[in-house]
């Protein structure tokens, strides 16, 4: 596993590897951070080799770890 910050580990732990996924808002609410902060950490995780997938339902995207 690449070197991850504590917050990156927390965000990663909240993202399922199965469908359905979760919204960034739901992850942020659970961790007490904003959805944009979740997005920031997802971007950093992607730079470290993690791959995410999402399903869109109207304006809402549900994220999960791609397998």
N, C-alpha and C positions, 0 to 999 in steps of 0.2 A: 504494500500500500504506500503510495507516495506520502511525503511529509505533509500533513494536514494540520491546520489550526484547529483549536477547540471548537470554534464556531462552524468551521467547514464540516467537522465531524457531526455536529448537532444537526445542521441542515441536511447532510447526507442521510442521517439516521431517520429523518422525517419523510424522506422520499421513498415510496415503495418501488419494488422492481416488478410489480404486477399491475394490471389494469383493474380498477380505475386508479388513476393518479390522484394527486392532491394539488390544490391551487397554491400559488406562492403566498396568497393572502392567508390561507389556512396555516401554512408552515410559519409564516411571520407571526400570526396571532399566538400560536402555541409557544413560540420561542421569545415573544415579546419584542419583535423587530418588525420593520416595515417590509412590505413585499419587494420593494426595490433593493433592500439589503439582501433579501433572499436571492434575488436575481444576481446581484454582485457576487455572492458566494458561489452560486451555480457557475457563473462565468469563470471564476478562479478554479473551481473543480474541473471544468471542462479543459482548462489549460493544463491541468495535471493528468489528463487522460480519461476522465469520466465522461460518459455519453448519456445524454438525457433525451427523452422523447416526450411528446405531448399529444393530447387529443383536444380538439377545439369543439366547444358546444356554444355556438353563438359568439359572444365576446369573452367567454371564459375558457382558459386553457388549464388542463389538468396535467401535471408533470409527473414523470416517473423515471427511474433509472432504466436505460435501454439495456436489454440483455441480448 
